[in-house]
Amino acid sequence: MQEKVGWRRAFSASVVLGLYSGFMITIGILSSIGTEYFLEAFVTWGSVIVLSALILTPILANGRKRGVESSVVFVEKYRKILSDYNEGKGGWRTLSHVRDSGSGVLITLSNSSNPLLIIEKIASNDIDCKIIFRFSKHETDLRDRVLKILDERFVENRVQKKAKSIHVNPIIEIDRNSIVTKILMICPPLILLGTIGFSEMIPNLLISTILGFFVGGFLGGLIATNRLH
């Protein structure tokens, strides 16, 4: 069971995010409406820090500490799953054909007398790490057949066809804490650029500042919630 982040860590992270976000907003205010509003901008900065601490601390505190399990653990797991298909020295063996790829588990199907049985065995289990199936350059027919099986079995996973391999990625769950952190790291600079940019295009109008604020925030939200992997 994963350990919760805790209130102390959550409060510290919330204050740092508030400092960062508030600074960007303060610069945006001073750049768009003038440096004579320094006191108001400074009060806004302090308010953002306080609101960040009050709002984000309980949200982050209930999250779980992030950590990626070593791919070596997954290698041992899949070696055990595929142990029935060992063919002895000179043939397909989990010890030599199931290895750590650095980002997941690499399964080489060359030298196997029953490659489709291996695929079916993998397909009967949920994918909990990135799995790379590698083929020789002469096994294009086998690669296409394997791709069809994997596409049918792992509909929600991202299955990628490469020149000599097929990659199956695990389903990525949305990490609430990660999304919140990304939004607060990405949005303020874009909001700043948006407010300055629109103020330069349409000077001396409050609507230009407001429009730039919302455009920058919307773009930052799209980037932060992008789930491509």
Secondary structure as UniProt FT lines:
FT   HELIX           7..33
FT   HELIX           35..37
FT   HELIX           38..61
FT   HELIX           71..81
FT   HELIX           83..85
FT   TURN            89..90
FT   HELIX           94..97
FT   STRAND          98..100
FT   STRAND          105..108
FT   TURN            110..111
FT   HELIX           115..123
FT   STRAND          131..134
FT   TURN            137..138
FT   HELIX           140..153
FT   STRAND          158..161
FT   STRAND          165..169
FT   HELIX           176..201
FT   TURN            203..204
FT   HELIX           206..224
//
